[in-house]
């Protein structure tokens, strides 16, 4: 099974054998970053070479640190975060190539709707070093929303593919199939986003990918409503009107990351099963420097 990596909102993808690891694929996407972007990434992407690569593009980063890293507290900041310098391996004529970053350490408590409580430590590394402009608690909340990217994978695997695995039997054909799936996904997302632009203030979370996909399938089947007339409202198109007429409920509470019903591995095939229904929950953050380091991460 191939693994894909997506950075920020850059319309690009890199994928290939899982044996290569995720980081090399992410490096291939660095040239698609822009100065107005913020890269959110999980642990495993905190390598200083990768972070320096992001920094060189002018983009910013907010990345979860692995538990094995033990940063030195150099300058404590008013919001409980601190500045430190990451060091690359020594190189002749280049020295240690230090990178100044801000570290945010926090206890995260999640209470599920069924009463279950989960508590764990996070350490985030960011290039956003000004606590007045970017308070630590706000960045923790922002990073937590990184899990919304999982809706992309759910839309592809559970909605677009309807739980099916890729059908091709040769590497070149697999590549072609993946590019086709990603192209359809992006086309529908852009169509929905263009429709949302006609309603200022509309929360993008209320747009239904399933509605957009079904409307697109109907258009292909009936070949109707493909070329709208020239009025501003009609430019929204058939798919856009379907999305706007079938918005998801407003002010939905945050939802826990969905898991596959039959496997704990996030890379295993769905075997025709849709993700389990996620629970609503509340999130509480306590910013606190962990003097003794982080405990190993839970893989629940």
C-alpha positions as CSV (number, residue, x, y, z in Angstrom):
1,X,0.0,0.0,0.0
2,X,1.3,3.4,-0.8
3,X,1.6,6.3,1.7
4,X,0.9,9.9,0.7
5,X,1.9,13.1,2.4
6,X,0.3,16.5,2.1
7,X,1.8,19.8,3.3
8,X,-0.3,22.9,4.3
9,X,-2.7,23.8,1.4
10,X,-0.2,23.3,-1.4
11,X,-1.9,21.5,-4.2
12,X,0.7,18.8,-4.6
13,X,1.3,15.3,-3.4
14,X,4.1,12.8,-3.1
15,X,3.7,9.1,-2.6
16,X,5.4,5.8,-3.1
17,X,6.5,2.7,-1.2
18,X,6.0,2.8,2.5
19,X,9.5,1.5,3.0
20,X,10.9,4.9,2.0
21,X,9.3,6.6,5.0
22,X,7.2,9.8,5.1
23,X,9.9,12.4,5.5
24,X,11.5,11.9,2.1
25,X,8.1,12.5,0.5
26,X,7.6,15.6,2.5
27,X,10.9,17.0,1.4
28,X,9.8,16.6,-2.2
29,X,7.0,19.0,-1.5
30,X,9.0,21.8,0.1
31,X,9.2,23.8,-3.2
32,X,5.4,24.1,-3.2
33,X,5.4,26.1,0.1
34,X,4.8,29.9,0.1
35,X,5.6,32.6,2.7
36,X,2.0,32.9,3.8
37,X,1.8,29.2,4.8
38,X,2.0,27.4,8.1
39,X,3.1,23.8,8.0
40,X,1.5,21.5,10.7
41,X,3.1,18.1,11.0
42,X,3.2,15.2,13.4
43,X,6.2,13.8,15.3
44,X,8.8,12.3,12.9
45,X,8.9,15.6,10.9
46,X,10.9,17.5,13.6
47,X,14.2,16.7,12.0
48,X,16.3,19.9,11.9
49,X,17.1,19.5,8.2
50,X,13.4,19.4,7.3
51,X,12.6,22.3,9.6
52,X,15.4,24.4,8.0
53,X,14.0,23.5,4.6
54,X,10.6,24.9,5.6
55,X,12.2,28.0,7.1
56,X,14.2,28.6,3.8
57,X,10.9,28.9,1.8
58,X,9.7,31.7,4.1
59,X,6.9,29.5,5.4
60,X,6.3,28.9,9.2
61,X,6.0,25.6,11.0
62,X,4.2,24.1,14.0
63,X,5.4,20.5,14.5
64,X,5.0,18.0,17.2
65,X,8.3,16.9,18.8
66,X,9.3,13.3,19.4
67,X,9.8,12.2,23.0
68,X,13.4,11.5,22.4
69,X,14.3,15.1,21.9
70,X,15.5,16.9,25.1
71,X,15.6,20.7,24.2
72,X,17.5,23.0,26.5
73,X,15.3,25.8,28.1
74,X,17.2,29.0,27.1
75,X,14.7,31.8,27.4
76,X,11.4,31.4,29.2
77,X,8.5,33.3,27.7
78,X,5.5,34.9,29.5
79,X,3.0,32.3,28.2
80,X,4.9,29.3,29.6
81,X,6.7,28.5,26.3
82,X,10.4,28.9,25.8
83,X,13.1,29.5,23.2
84,X,15.8,27.0,22.4
85,X,18.2,26.3,19.6
86,X,18.2,23.0,17.6
87,X,21.6,21.8,16.4
88,X,22.4,19.9,13.2
89,X,25.4,17.5,13.1
90,X,28.7,19.4,12.9
91,X,30.0,20.1,9.4
92,X,33.3,21.7,8.4
93,X,33.0,25.4,7.5
94,X,29.3,25.3,8.5
95,X,29.6,24.5,12.2
96,X,26.5,23.1,13.9
97,X,24.0,25.2,11.8
98,X,21.8,26.2,14.8
99,X,18.1,27.0,14.4
100,X,16.2,29.1,16.9
101,X,12.7,27.8,17.7
102,X,10.0,28.2,20.3
103,X,8.9,25.1,22.3
104,X,5.5,24.7,23.8
105,X,5.0,21.9,26.3
106,X,1.5,21.1,27.6
107,X,-0.7,18.6,29.3
108,X,-3.7,17.8,27.1
109,X,-6.8,16.4,28.7
110,X,-9.6,15.0,26.5
111,X,-13.0,14.1,28.0
112,X,-15.1,12.0,25.7
113,X,-18.9,12.2,25.6
114,X,-19.1,8.7,27.3
115,X,-17.1,10.0,30.3
116,X,-13.7,8.5,29.3
117,X,-10.8,10.8,30.1
118,X,-7.5,10.7,28.3
119,X,-4.5,12.8,29.4
120,X,-1.1,13.1,27.7
121,X,1.9,15.4,27.2
122,X,2.6,17.3,24.0
123,X,5.7,19.2,22.9
124,X,5.3,21.4,19.9
125,X,8.2,23.1,18.1
126,X,7.4,26.3,16.1
127,X,9.1,29.1,14.2
128,X,6.4,31.5,15.5
129,X,8.6,32.9,18.3
130,X,6.5,35.9,19.4
131,X,4.1,34.9,22.3
132,X,2.3,38.2,22.1
133,X,1.3,37.5,18.4
134,X,0.9,33.7,18.8
135,X,0.0,32.7,22.4
136,X,0.9,29.1,23.4
137,X,-2.6,28.0,24.2
138,X,-3.9,29.2,20.8
139,X,-1.2,27.3,19.0
140,X,-2.0,24.1,20.9
141,X,-5.6,24.5,19.9
142,X,-4.6,25.2,16.3
143,X,-2.3,22.1,16.2
144,X,-5.2,20.0,17.6
145,X,-7.2,21.0,14.6
146,X,-4.6,19.4,12.4
147,X,-6.6,16.2,12.8
148,X,-9.2,17.8,10.5
149,X,-6.8,16.6,7.7
150,X,-8.1,13.2,8.5
151,X,-11.4,14.2,6.9
152,X,-9.5,14.3,3.6
153,X,-8.4,10.6,4.0
154,X,-11.9,9.7,5.1
155,X,-13.4,11.4,2.1
156,X,-11.1,9.6,-0.2
157,X,-11.2,6.1,1.4
158,X,-14.7,6.0,2.8
159,X,-16.7,8.2,0.4
160,X,-14.8,8.5,-3.0
161,X,-13.6,4.9,-2.9
162,X,-16.5,3.6,-0.8
163,X,-14.1,1.4,1.2
164,X,-12.6,-0.2,-1.9
165,X,-8.8,-0.7,-2.3
166,X,-7.0,0.5,-5.4
167,X,-7.8,-1.8,-8.3
168,X,-4.6,-1.5,-10.4
169,X,-2.1,-4.3,-10.4
170,X,1.1,-2.6,-11.6
171,X,3.1,0.3,-10.1
172,X,2.6,2.7,-13.0
173,X,-1.1,2.0,-13.1
174,X,-1.3,2.5,-9.3
175,X,0.3,5.9,-9.7
176,X,-2.2,6.9,-12.4
177,X,-5.1,5.7,-10.3
178,X,-3.9,7.7,-7.2
179,X,-3.4,10.9,-9.3
180,X,-6.9,10.4,-10.7
181,X,-8.4,10.1,-7.2
182,X,-6.6,13.1,-5.9
183,X,-7.6,15.2,-9.0
184,X,-11.3,14.4,-8.4
185,X,-11.0,15.2,-4.7
186,X,-9.3,18.5,-5.4
187,X,-11.8,19.4,-8.1
188,X,-14.8,18.8,-5.7
189,X,-13.1,20.7,-2.8
190,X,-12.5,23.7,-5.0
191,X,-16.0,23.6,-6.4
192,X,-17.4,23.6,-2.9
193,X,-15.1,26.4,-1.8
194,X,-16.1,28.5,-4.7
195,X,-19.7,28.0,-3.8
196,X,-19.0,29.0,-0.2
197,X,-17.5,32.3,-1.4
198,X,-21.1,33.3,-2.4
199,X,-22.1,33.2,1.3
200,X,-19.7,35.4,3.3
201,X,-18.9,34.0,6.8
202,X,-20.0,30.5,6.0
203,X,-17.9,27.9,7.9
204,X,-16.2,25.6,5.5
205,X,-16.8,22.7,7.9
206,X,-20.4,22.8,7.0
207,X,-19.8,21.8,3.4
208,X,-20.5,18.1,2.7
209,X,-18.1,16.2,0.5
210,X,-20.6,13.4,0.1
211,X,-23.2,15.9,-1.3
212,X,-20.6,17.3,-3.7
213,X,-19.6,13.9,-4.9
214,X,-23.2,12.7,-5.4
215,X,-24.0,15.8,-7.4
216,X,-21.0,15.3,-9.6
217,X,-21.9,11.7,-10.2
218,X,-25.5,12.8,-11.2
219,X,-24.0,15.3,-13.7
220,X,-21.9,12.6,-15.3
221,X,-24.8,10.2,-15.5
222,X,-27.3,12.7,-16.9
223,X,-24.9,15.1,-18.6
224,X,-27.2,17.9,-17.4
225,X,-26.3,21.2,-15.8
226,X,-22.7,21.0,-16.9
227,X,-22.4,24.4,-18.6
228,X,-24.2,27.0,-16.4
229,X,-25.4,30.3,-17.9
230,X,-23.5,33.5,-17.3
231,X,-25.2,35.1,-14.2
232,X,-23.2,35.3,-11.0
233,X,-25.5,33.0,-9.1
234,X,-25.5,30.4,-11.9
235,X,-21.7,30.4,-11.9
236,X,-22.0,28.5,-8.6
237,X,-23.0,25.5,-10.7
238,X,-25.1,22.5,-10.0
239,X,-22.6,20.9,-7.6
240,X,-22.2,24.2,-5.7
241,X,-25.9,24.7,-5.3
242,X,-26.3,21.1,-4.1
243,X,-23.7,21.7,-1.4
244,X,-25.2,25.1,-0.3
245,X,-28.7,23.6,-0.1
246,X,-27.5,20.7,2.1
247,X,-25.2,22.2,4.6
248,X,-24.1,20.3,7.7
249,X,-25.4,21.5,11.1
250,X,-23.8,24.7,12.4
251,X,-21.6,24.9,15.5
252,X,-20.8,21.2,15.6
253,X,-18.6,20.2,18.5
254,X,-15.1,18.9,17.9
255,X,-14.9,15.2,17.1
256,X,-12.4,12.6,18.0
257,X,-10.3,11.1,15.2
258,X,-12.2,8.3,13.5
259,X,-10.7,4.8,13.6
260,X,-11.2,1.9,11.2
261,X,-13.8,-0.6,12.5
262,X,-11.6,-3.6,11.8
263,X,-8.0,-2.5,12.2
264,X,-6.0,-0.3,14.6
265,X,-3.5,0.4,11.7
266,X,-4.3,3.7,10.0
267,X,-2.8,2.3,6.8
268,X,-4.8,-0.9,6.6
269,X,-7.5,-1.2,3.9
270,X,-11.0,-0.3,5.1
271,X,-12.3,-3.7,3.9
272,X,-15.6,-2.1,2.8
273,X,-16.2,-0.6,6.2
274,X,-16.7,3.1,6.9
275,X,-14.9,4.7,9.8
276,X,-16.5,4.2,13.2
277,X,-18.7,7.0,14.4
278,X,-16.5,9.5,16.4
279,X,-17.5,10.9,19.8
280,X,-17.8,14.5,20.7
281,X,-15.4,15.7,23.4
282,X,-14.0,18.6,25.3
283,X,-10.3,19.6,25.2
284,X,-8.4,21.2,28.1
285,X,-4.8,22.6,27.9
286,X,-2.3,23.2,30.6
287,X,0.9,24.9,29.5
288,X,3.8,23.5,31.6
289,X,7.5,22.9,31.0
290,X,8.2,19.2,31.5
291,X,11.6,19.3,33.2
292,X,12.0,15.5,33.2
293,X,11.1,15.2,29.5
294,X,8.2,13.5,27.8
295,X,6.9,10.0,28.3
296,X,6.8,7.8,25.2
297,X,3.7,8.5,23.1
298,X,0.6,6.4,23.3
299,X,-0.6,4.7,20.1
300,X,-4.2,4.3,21.1
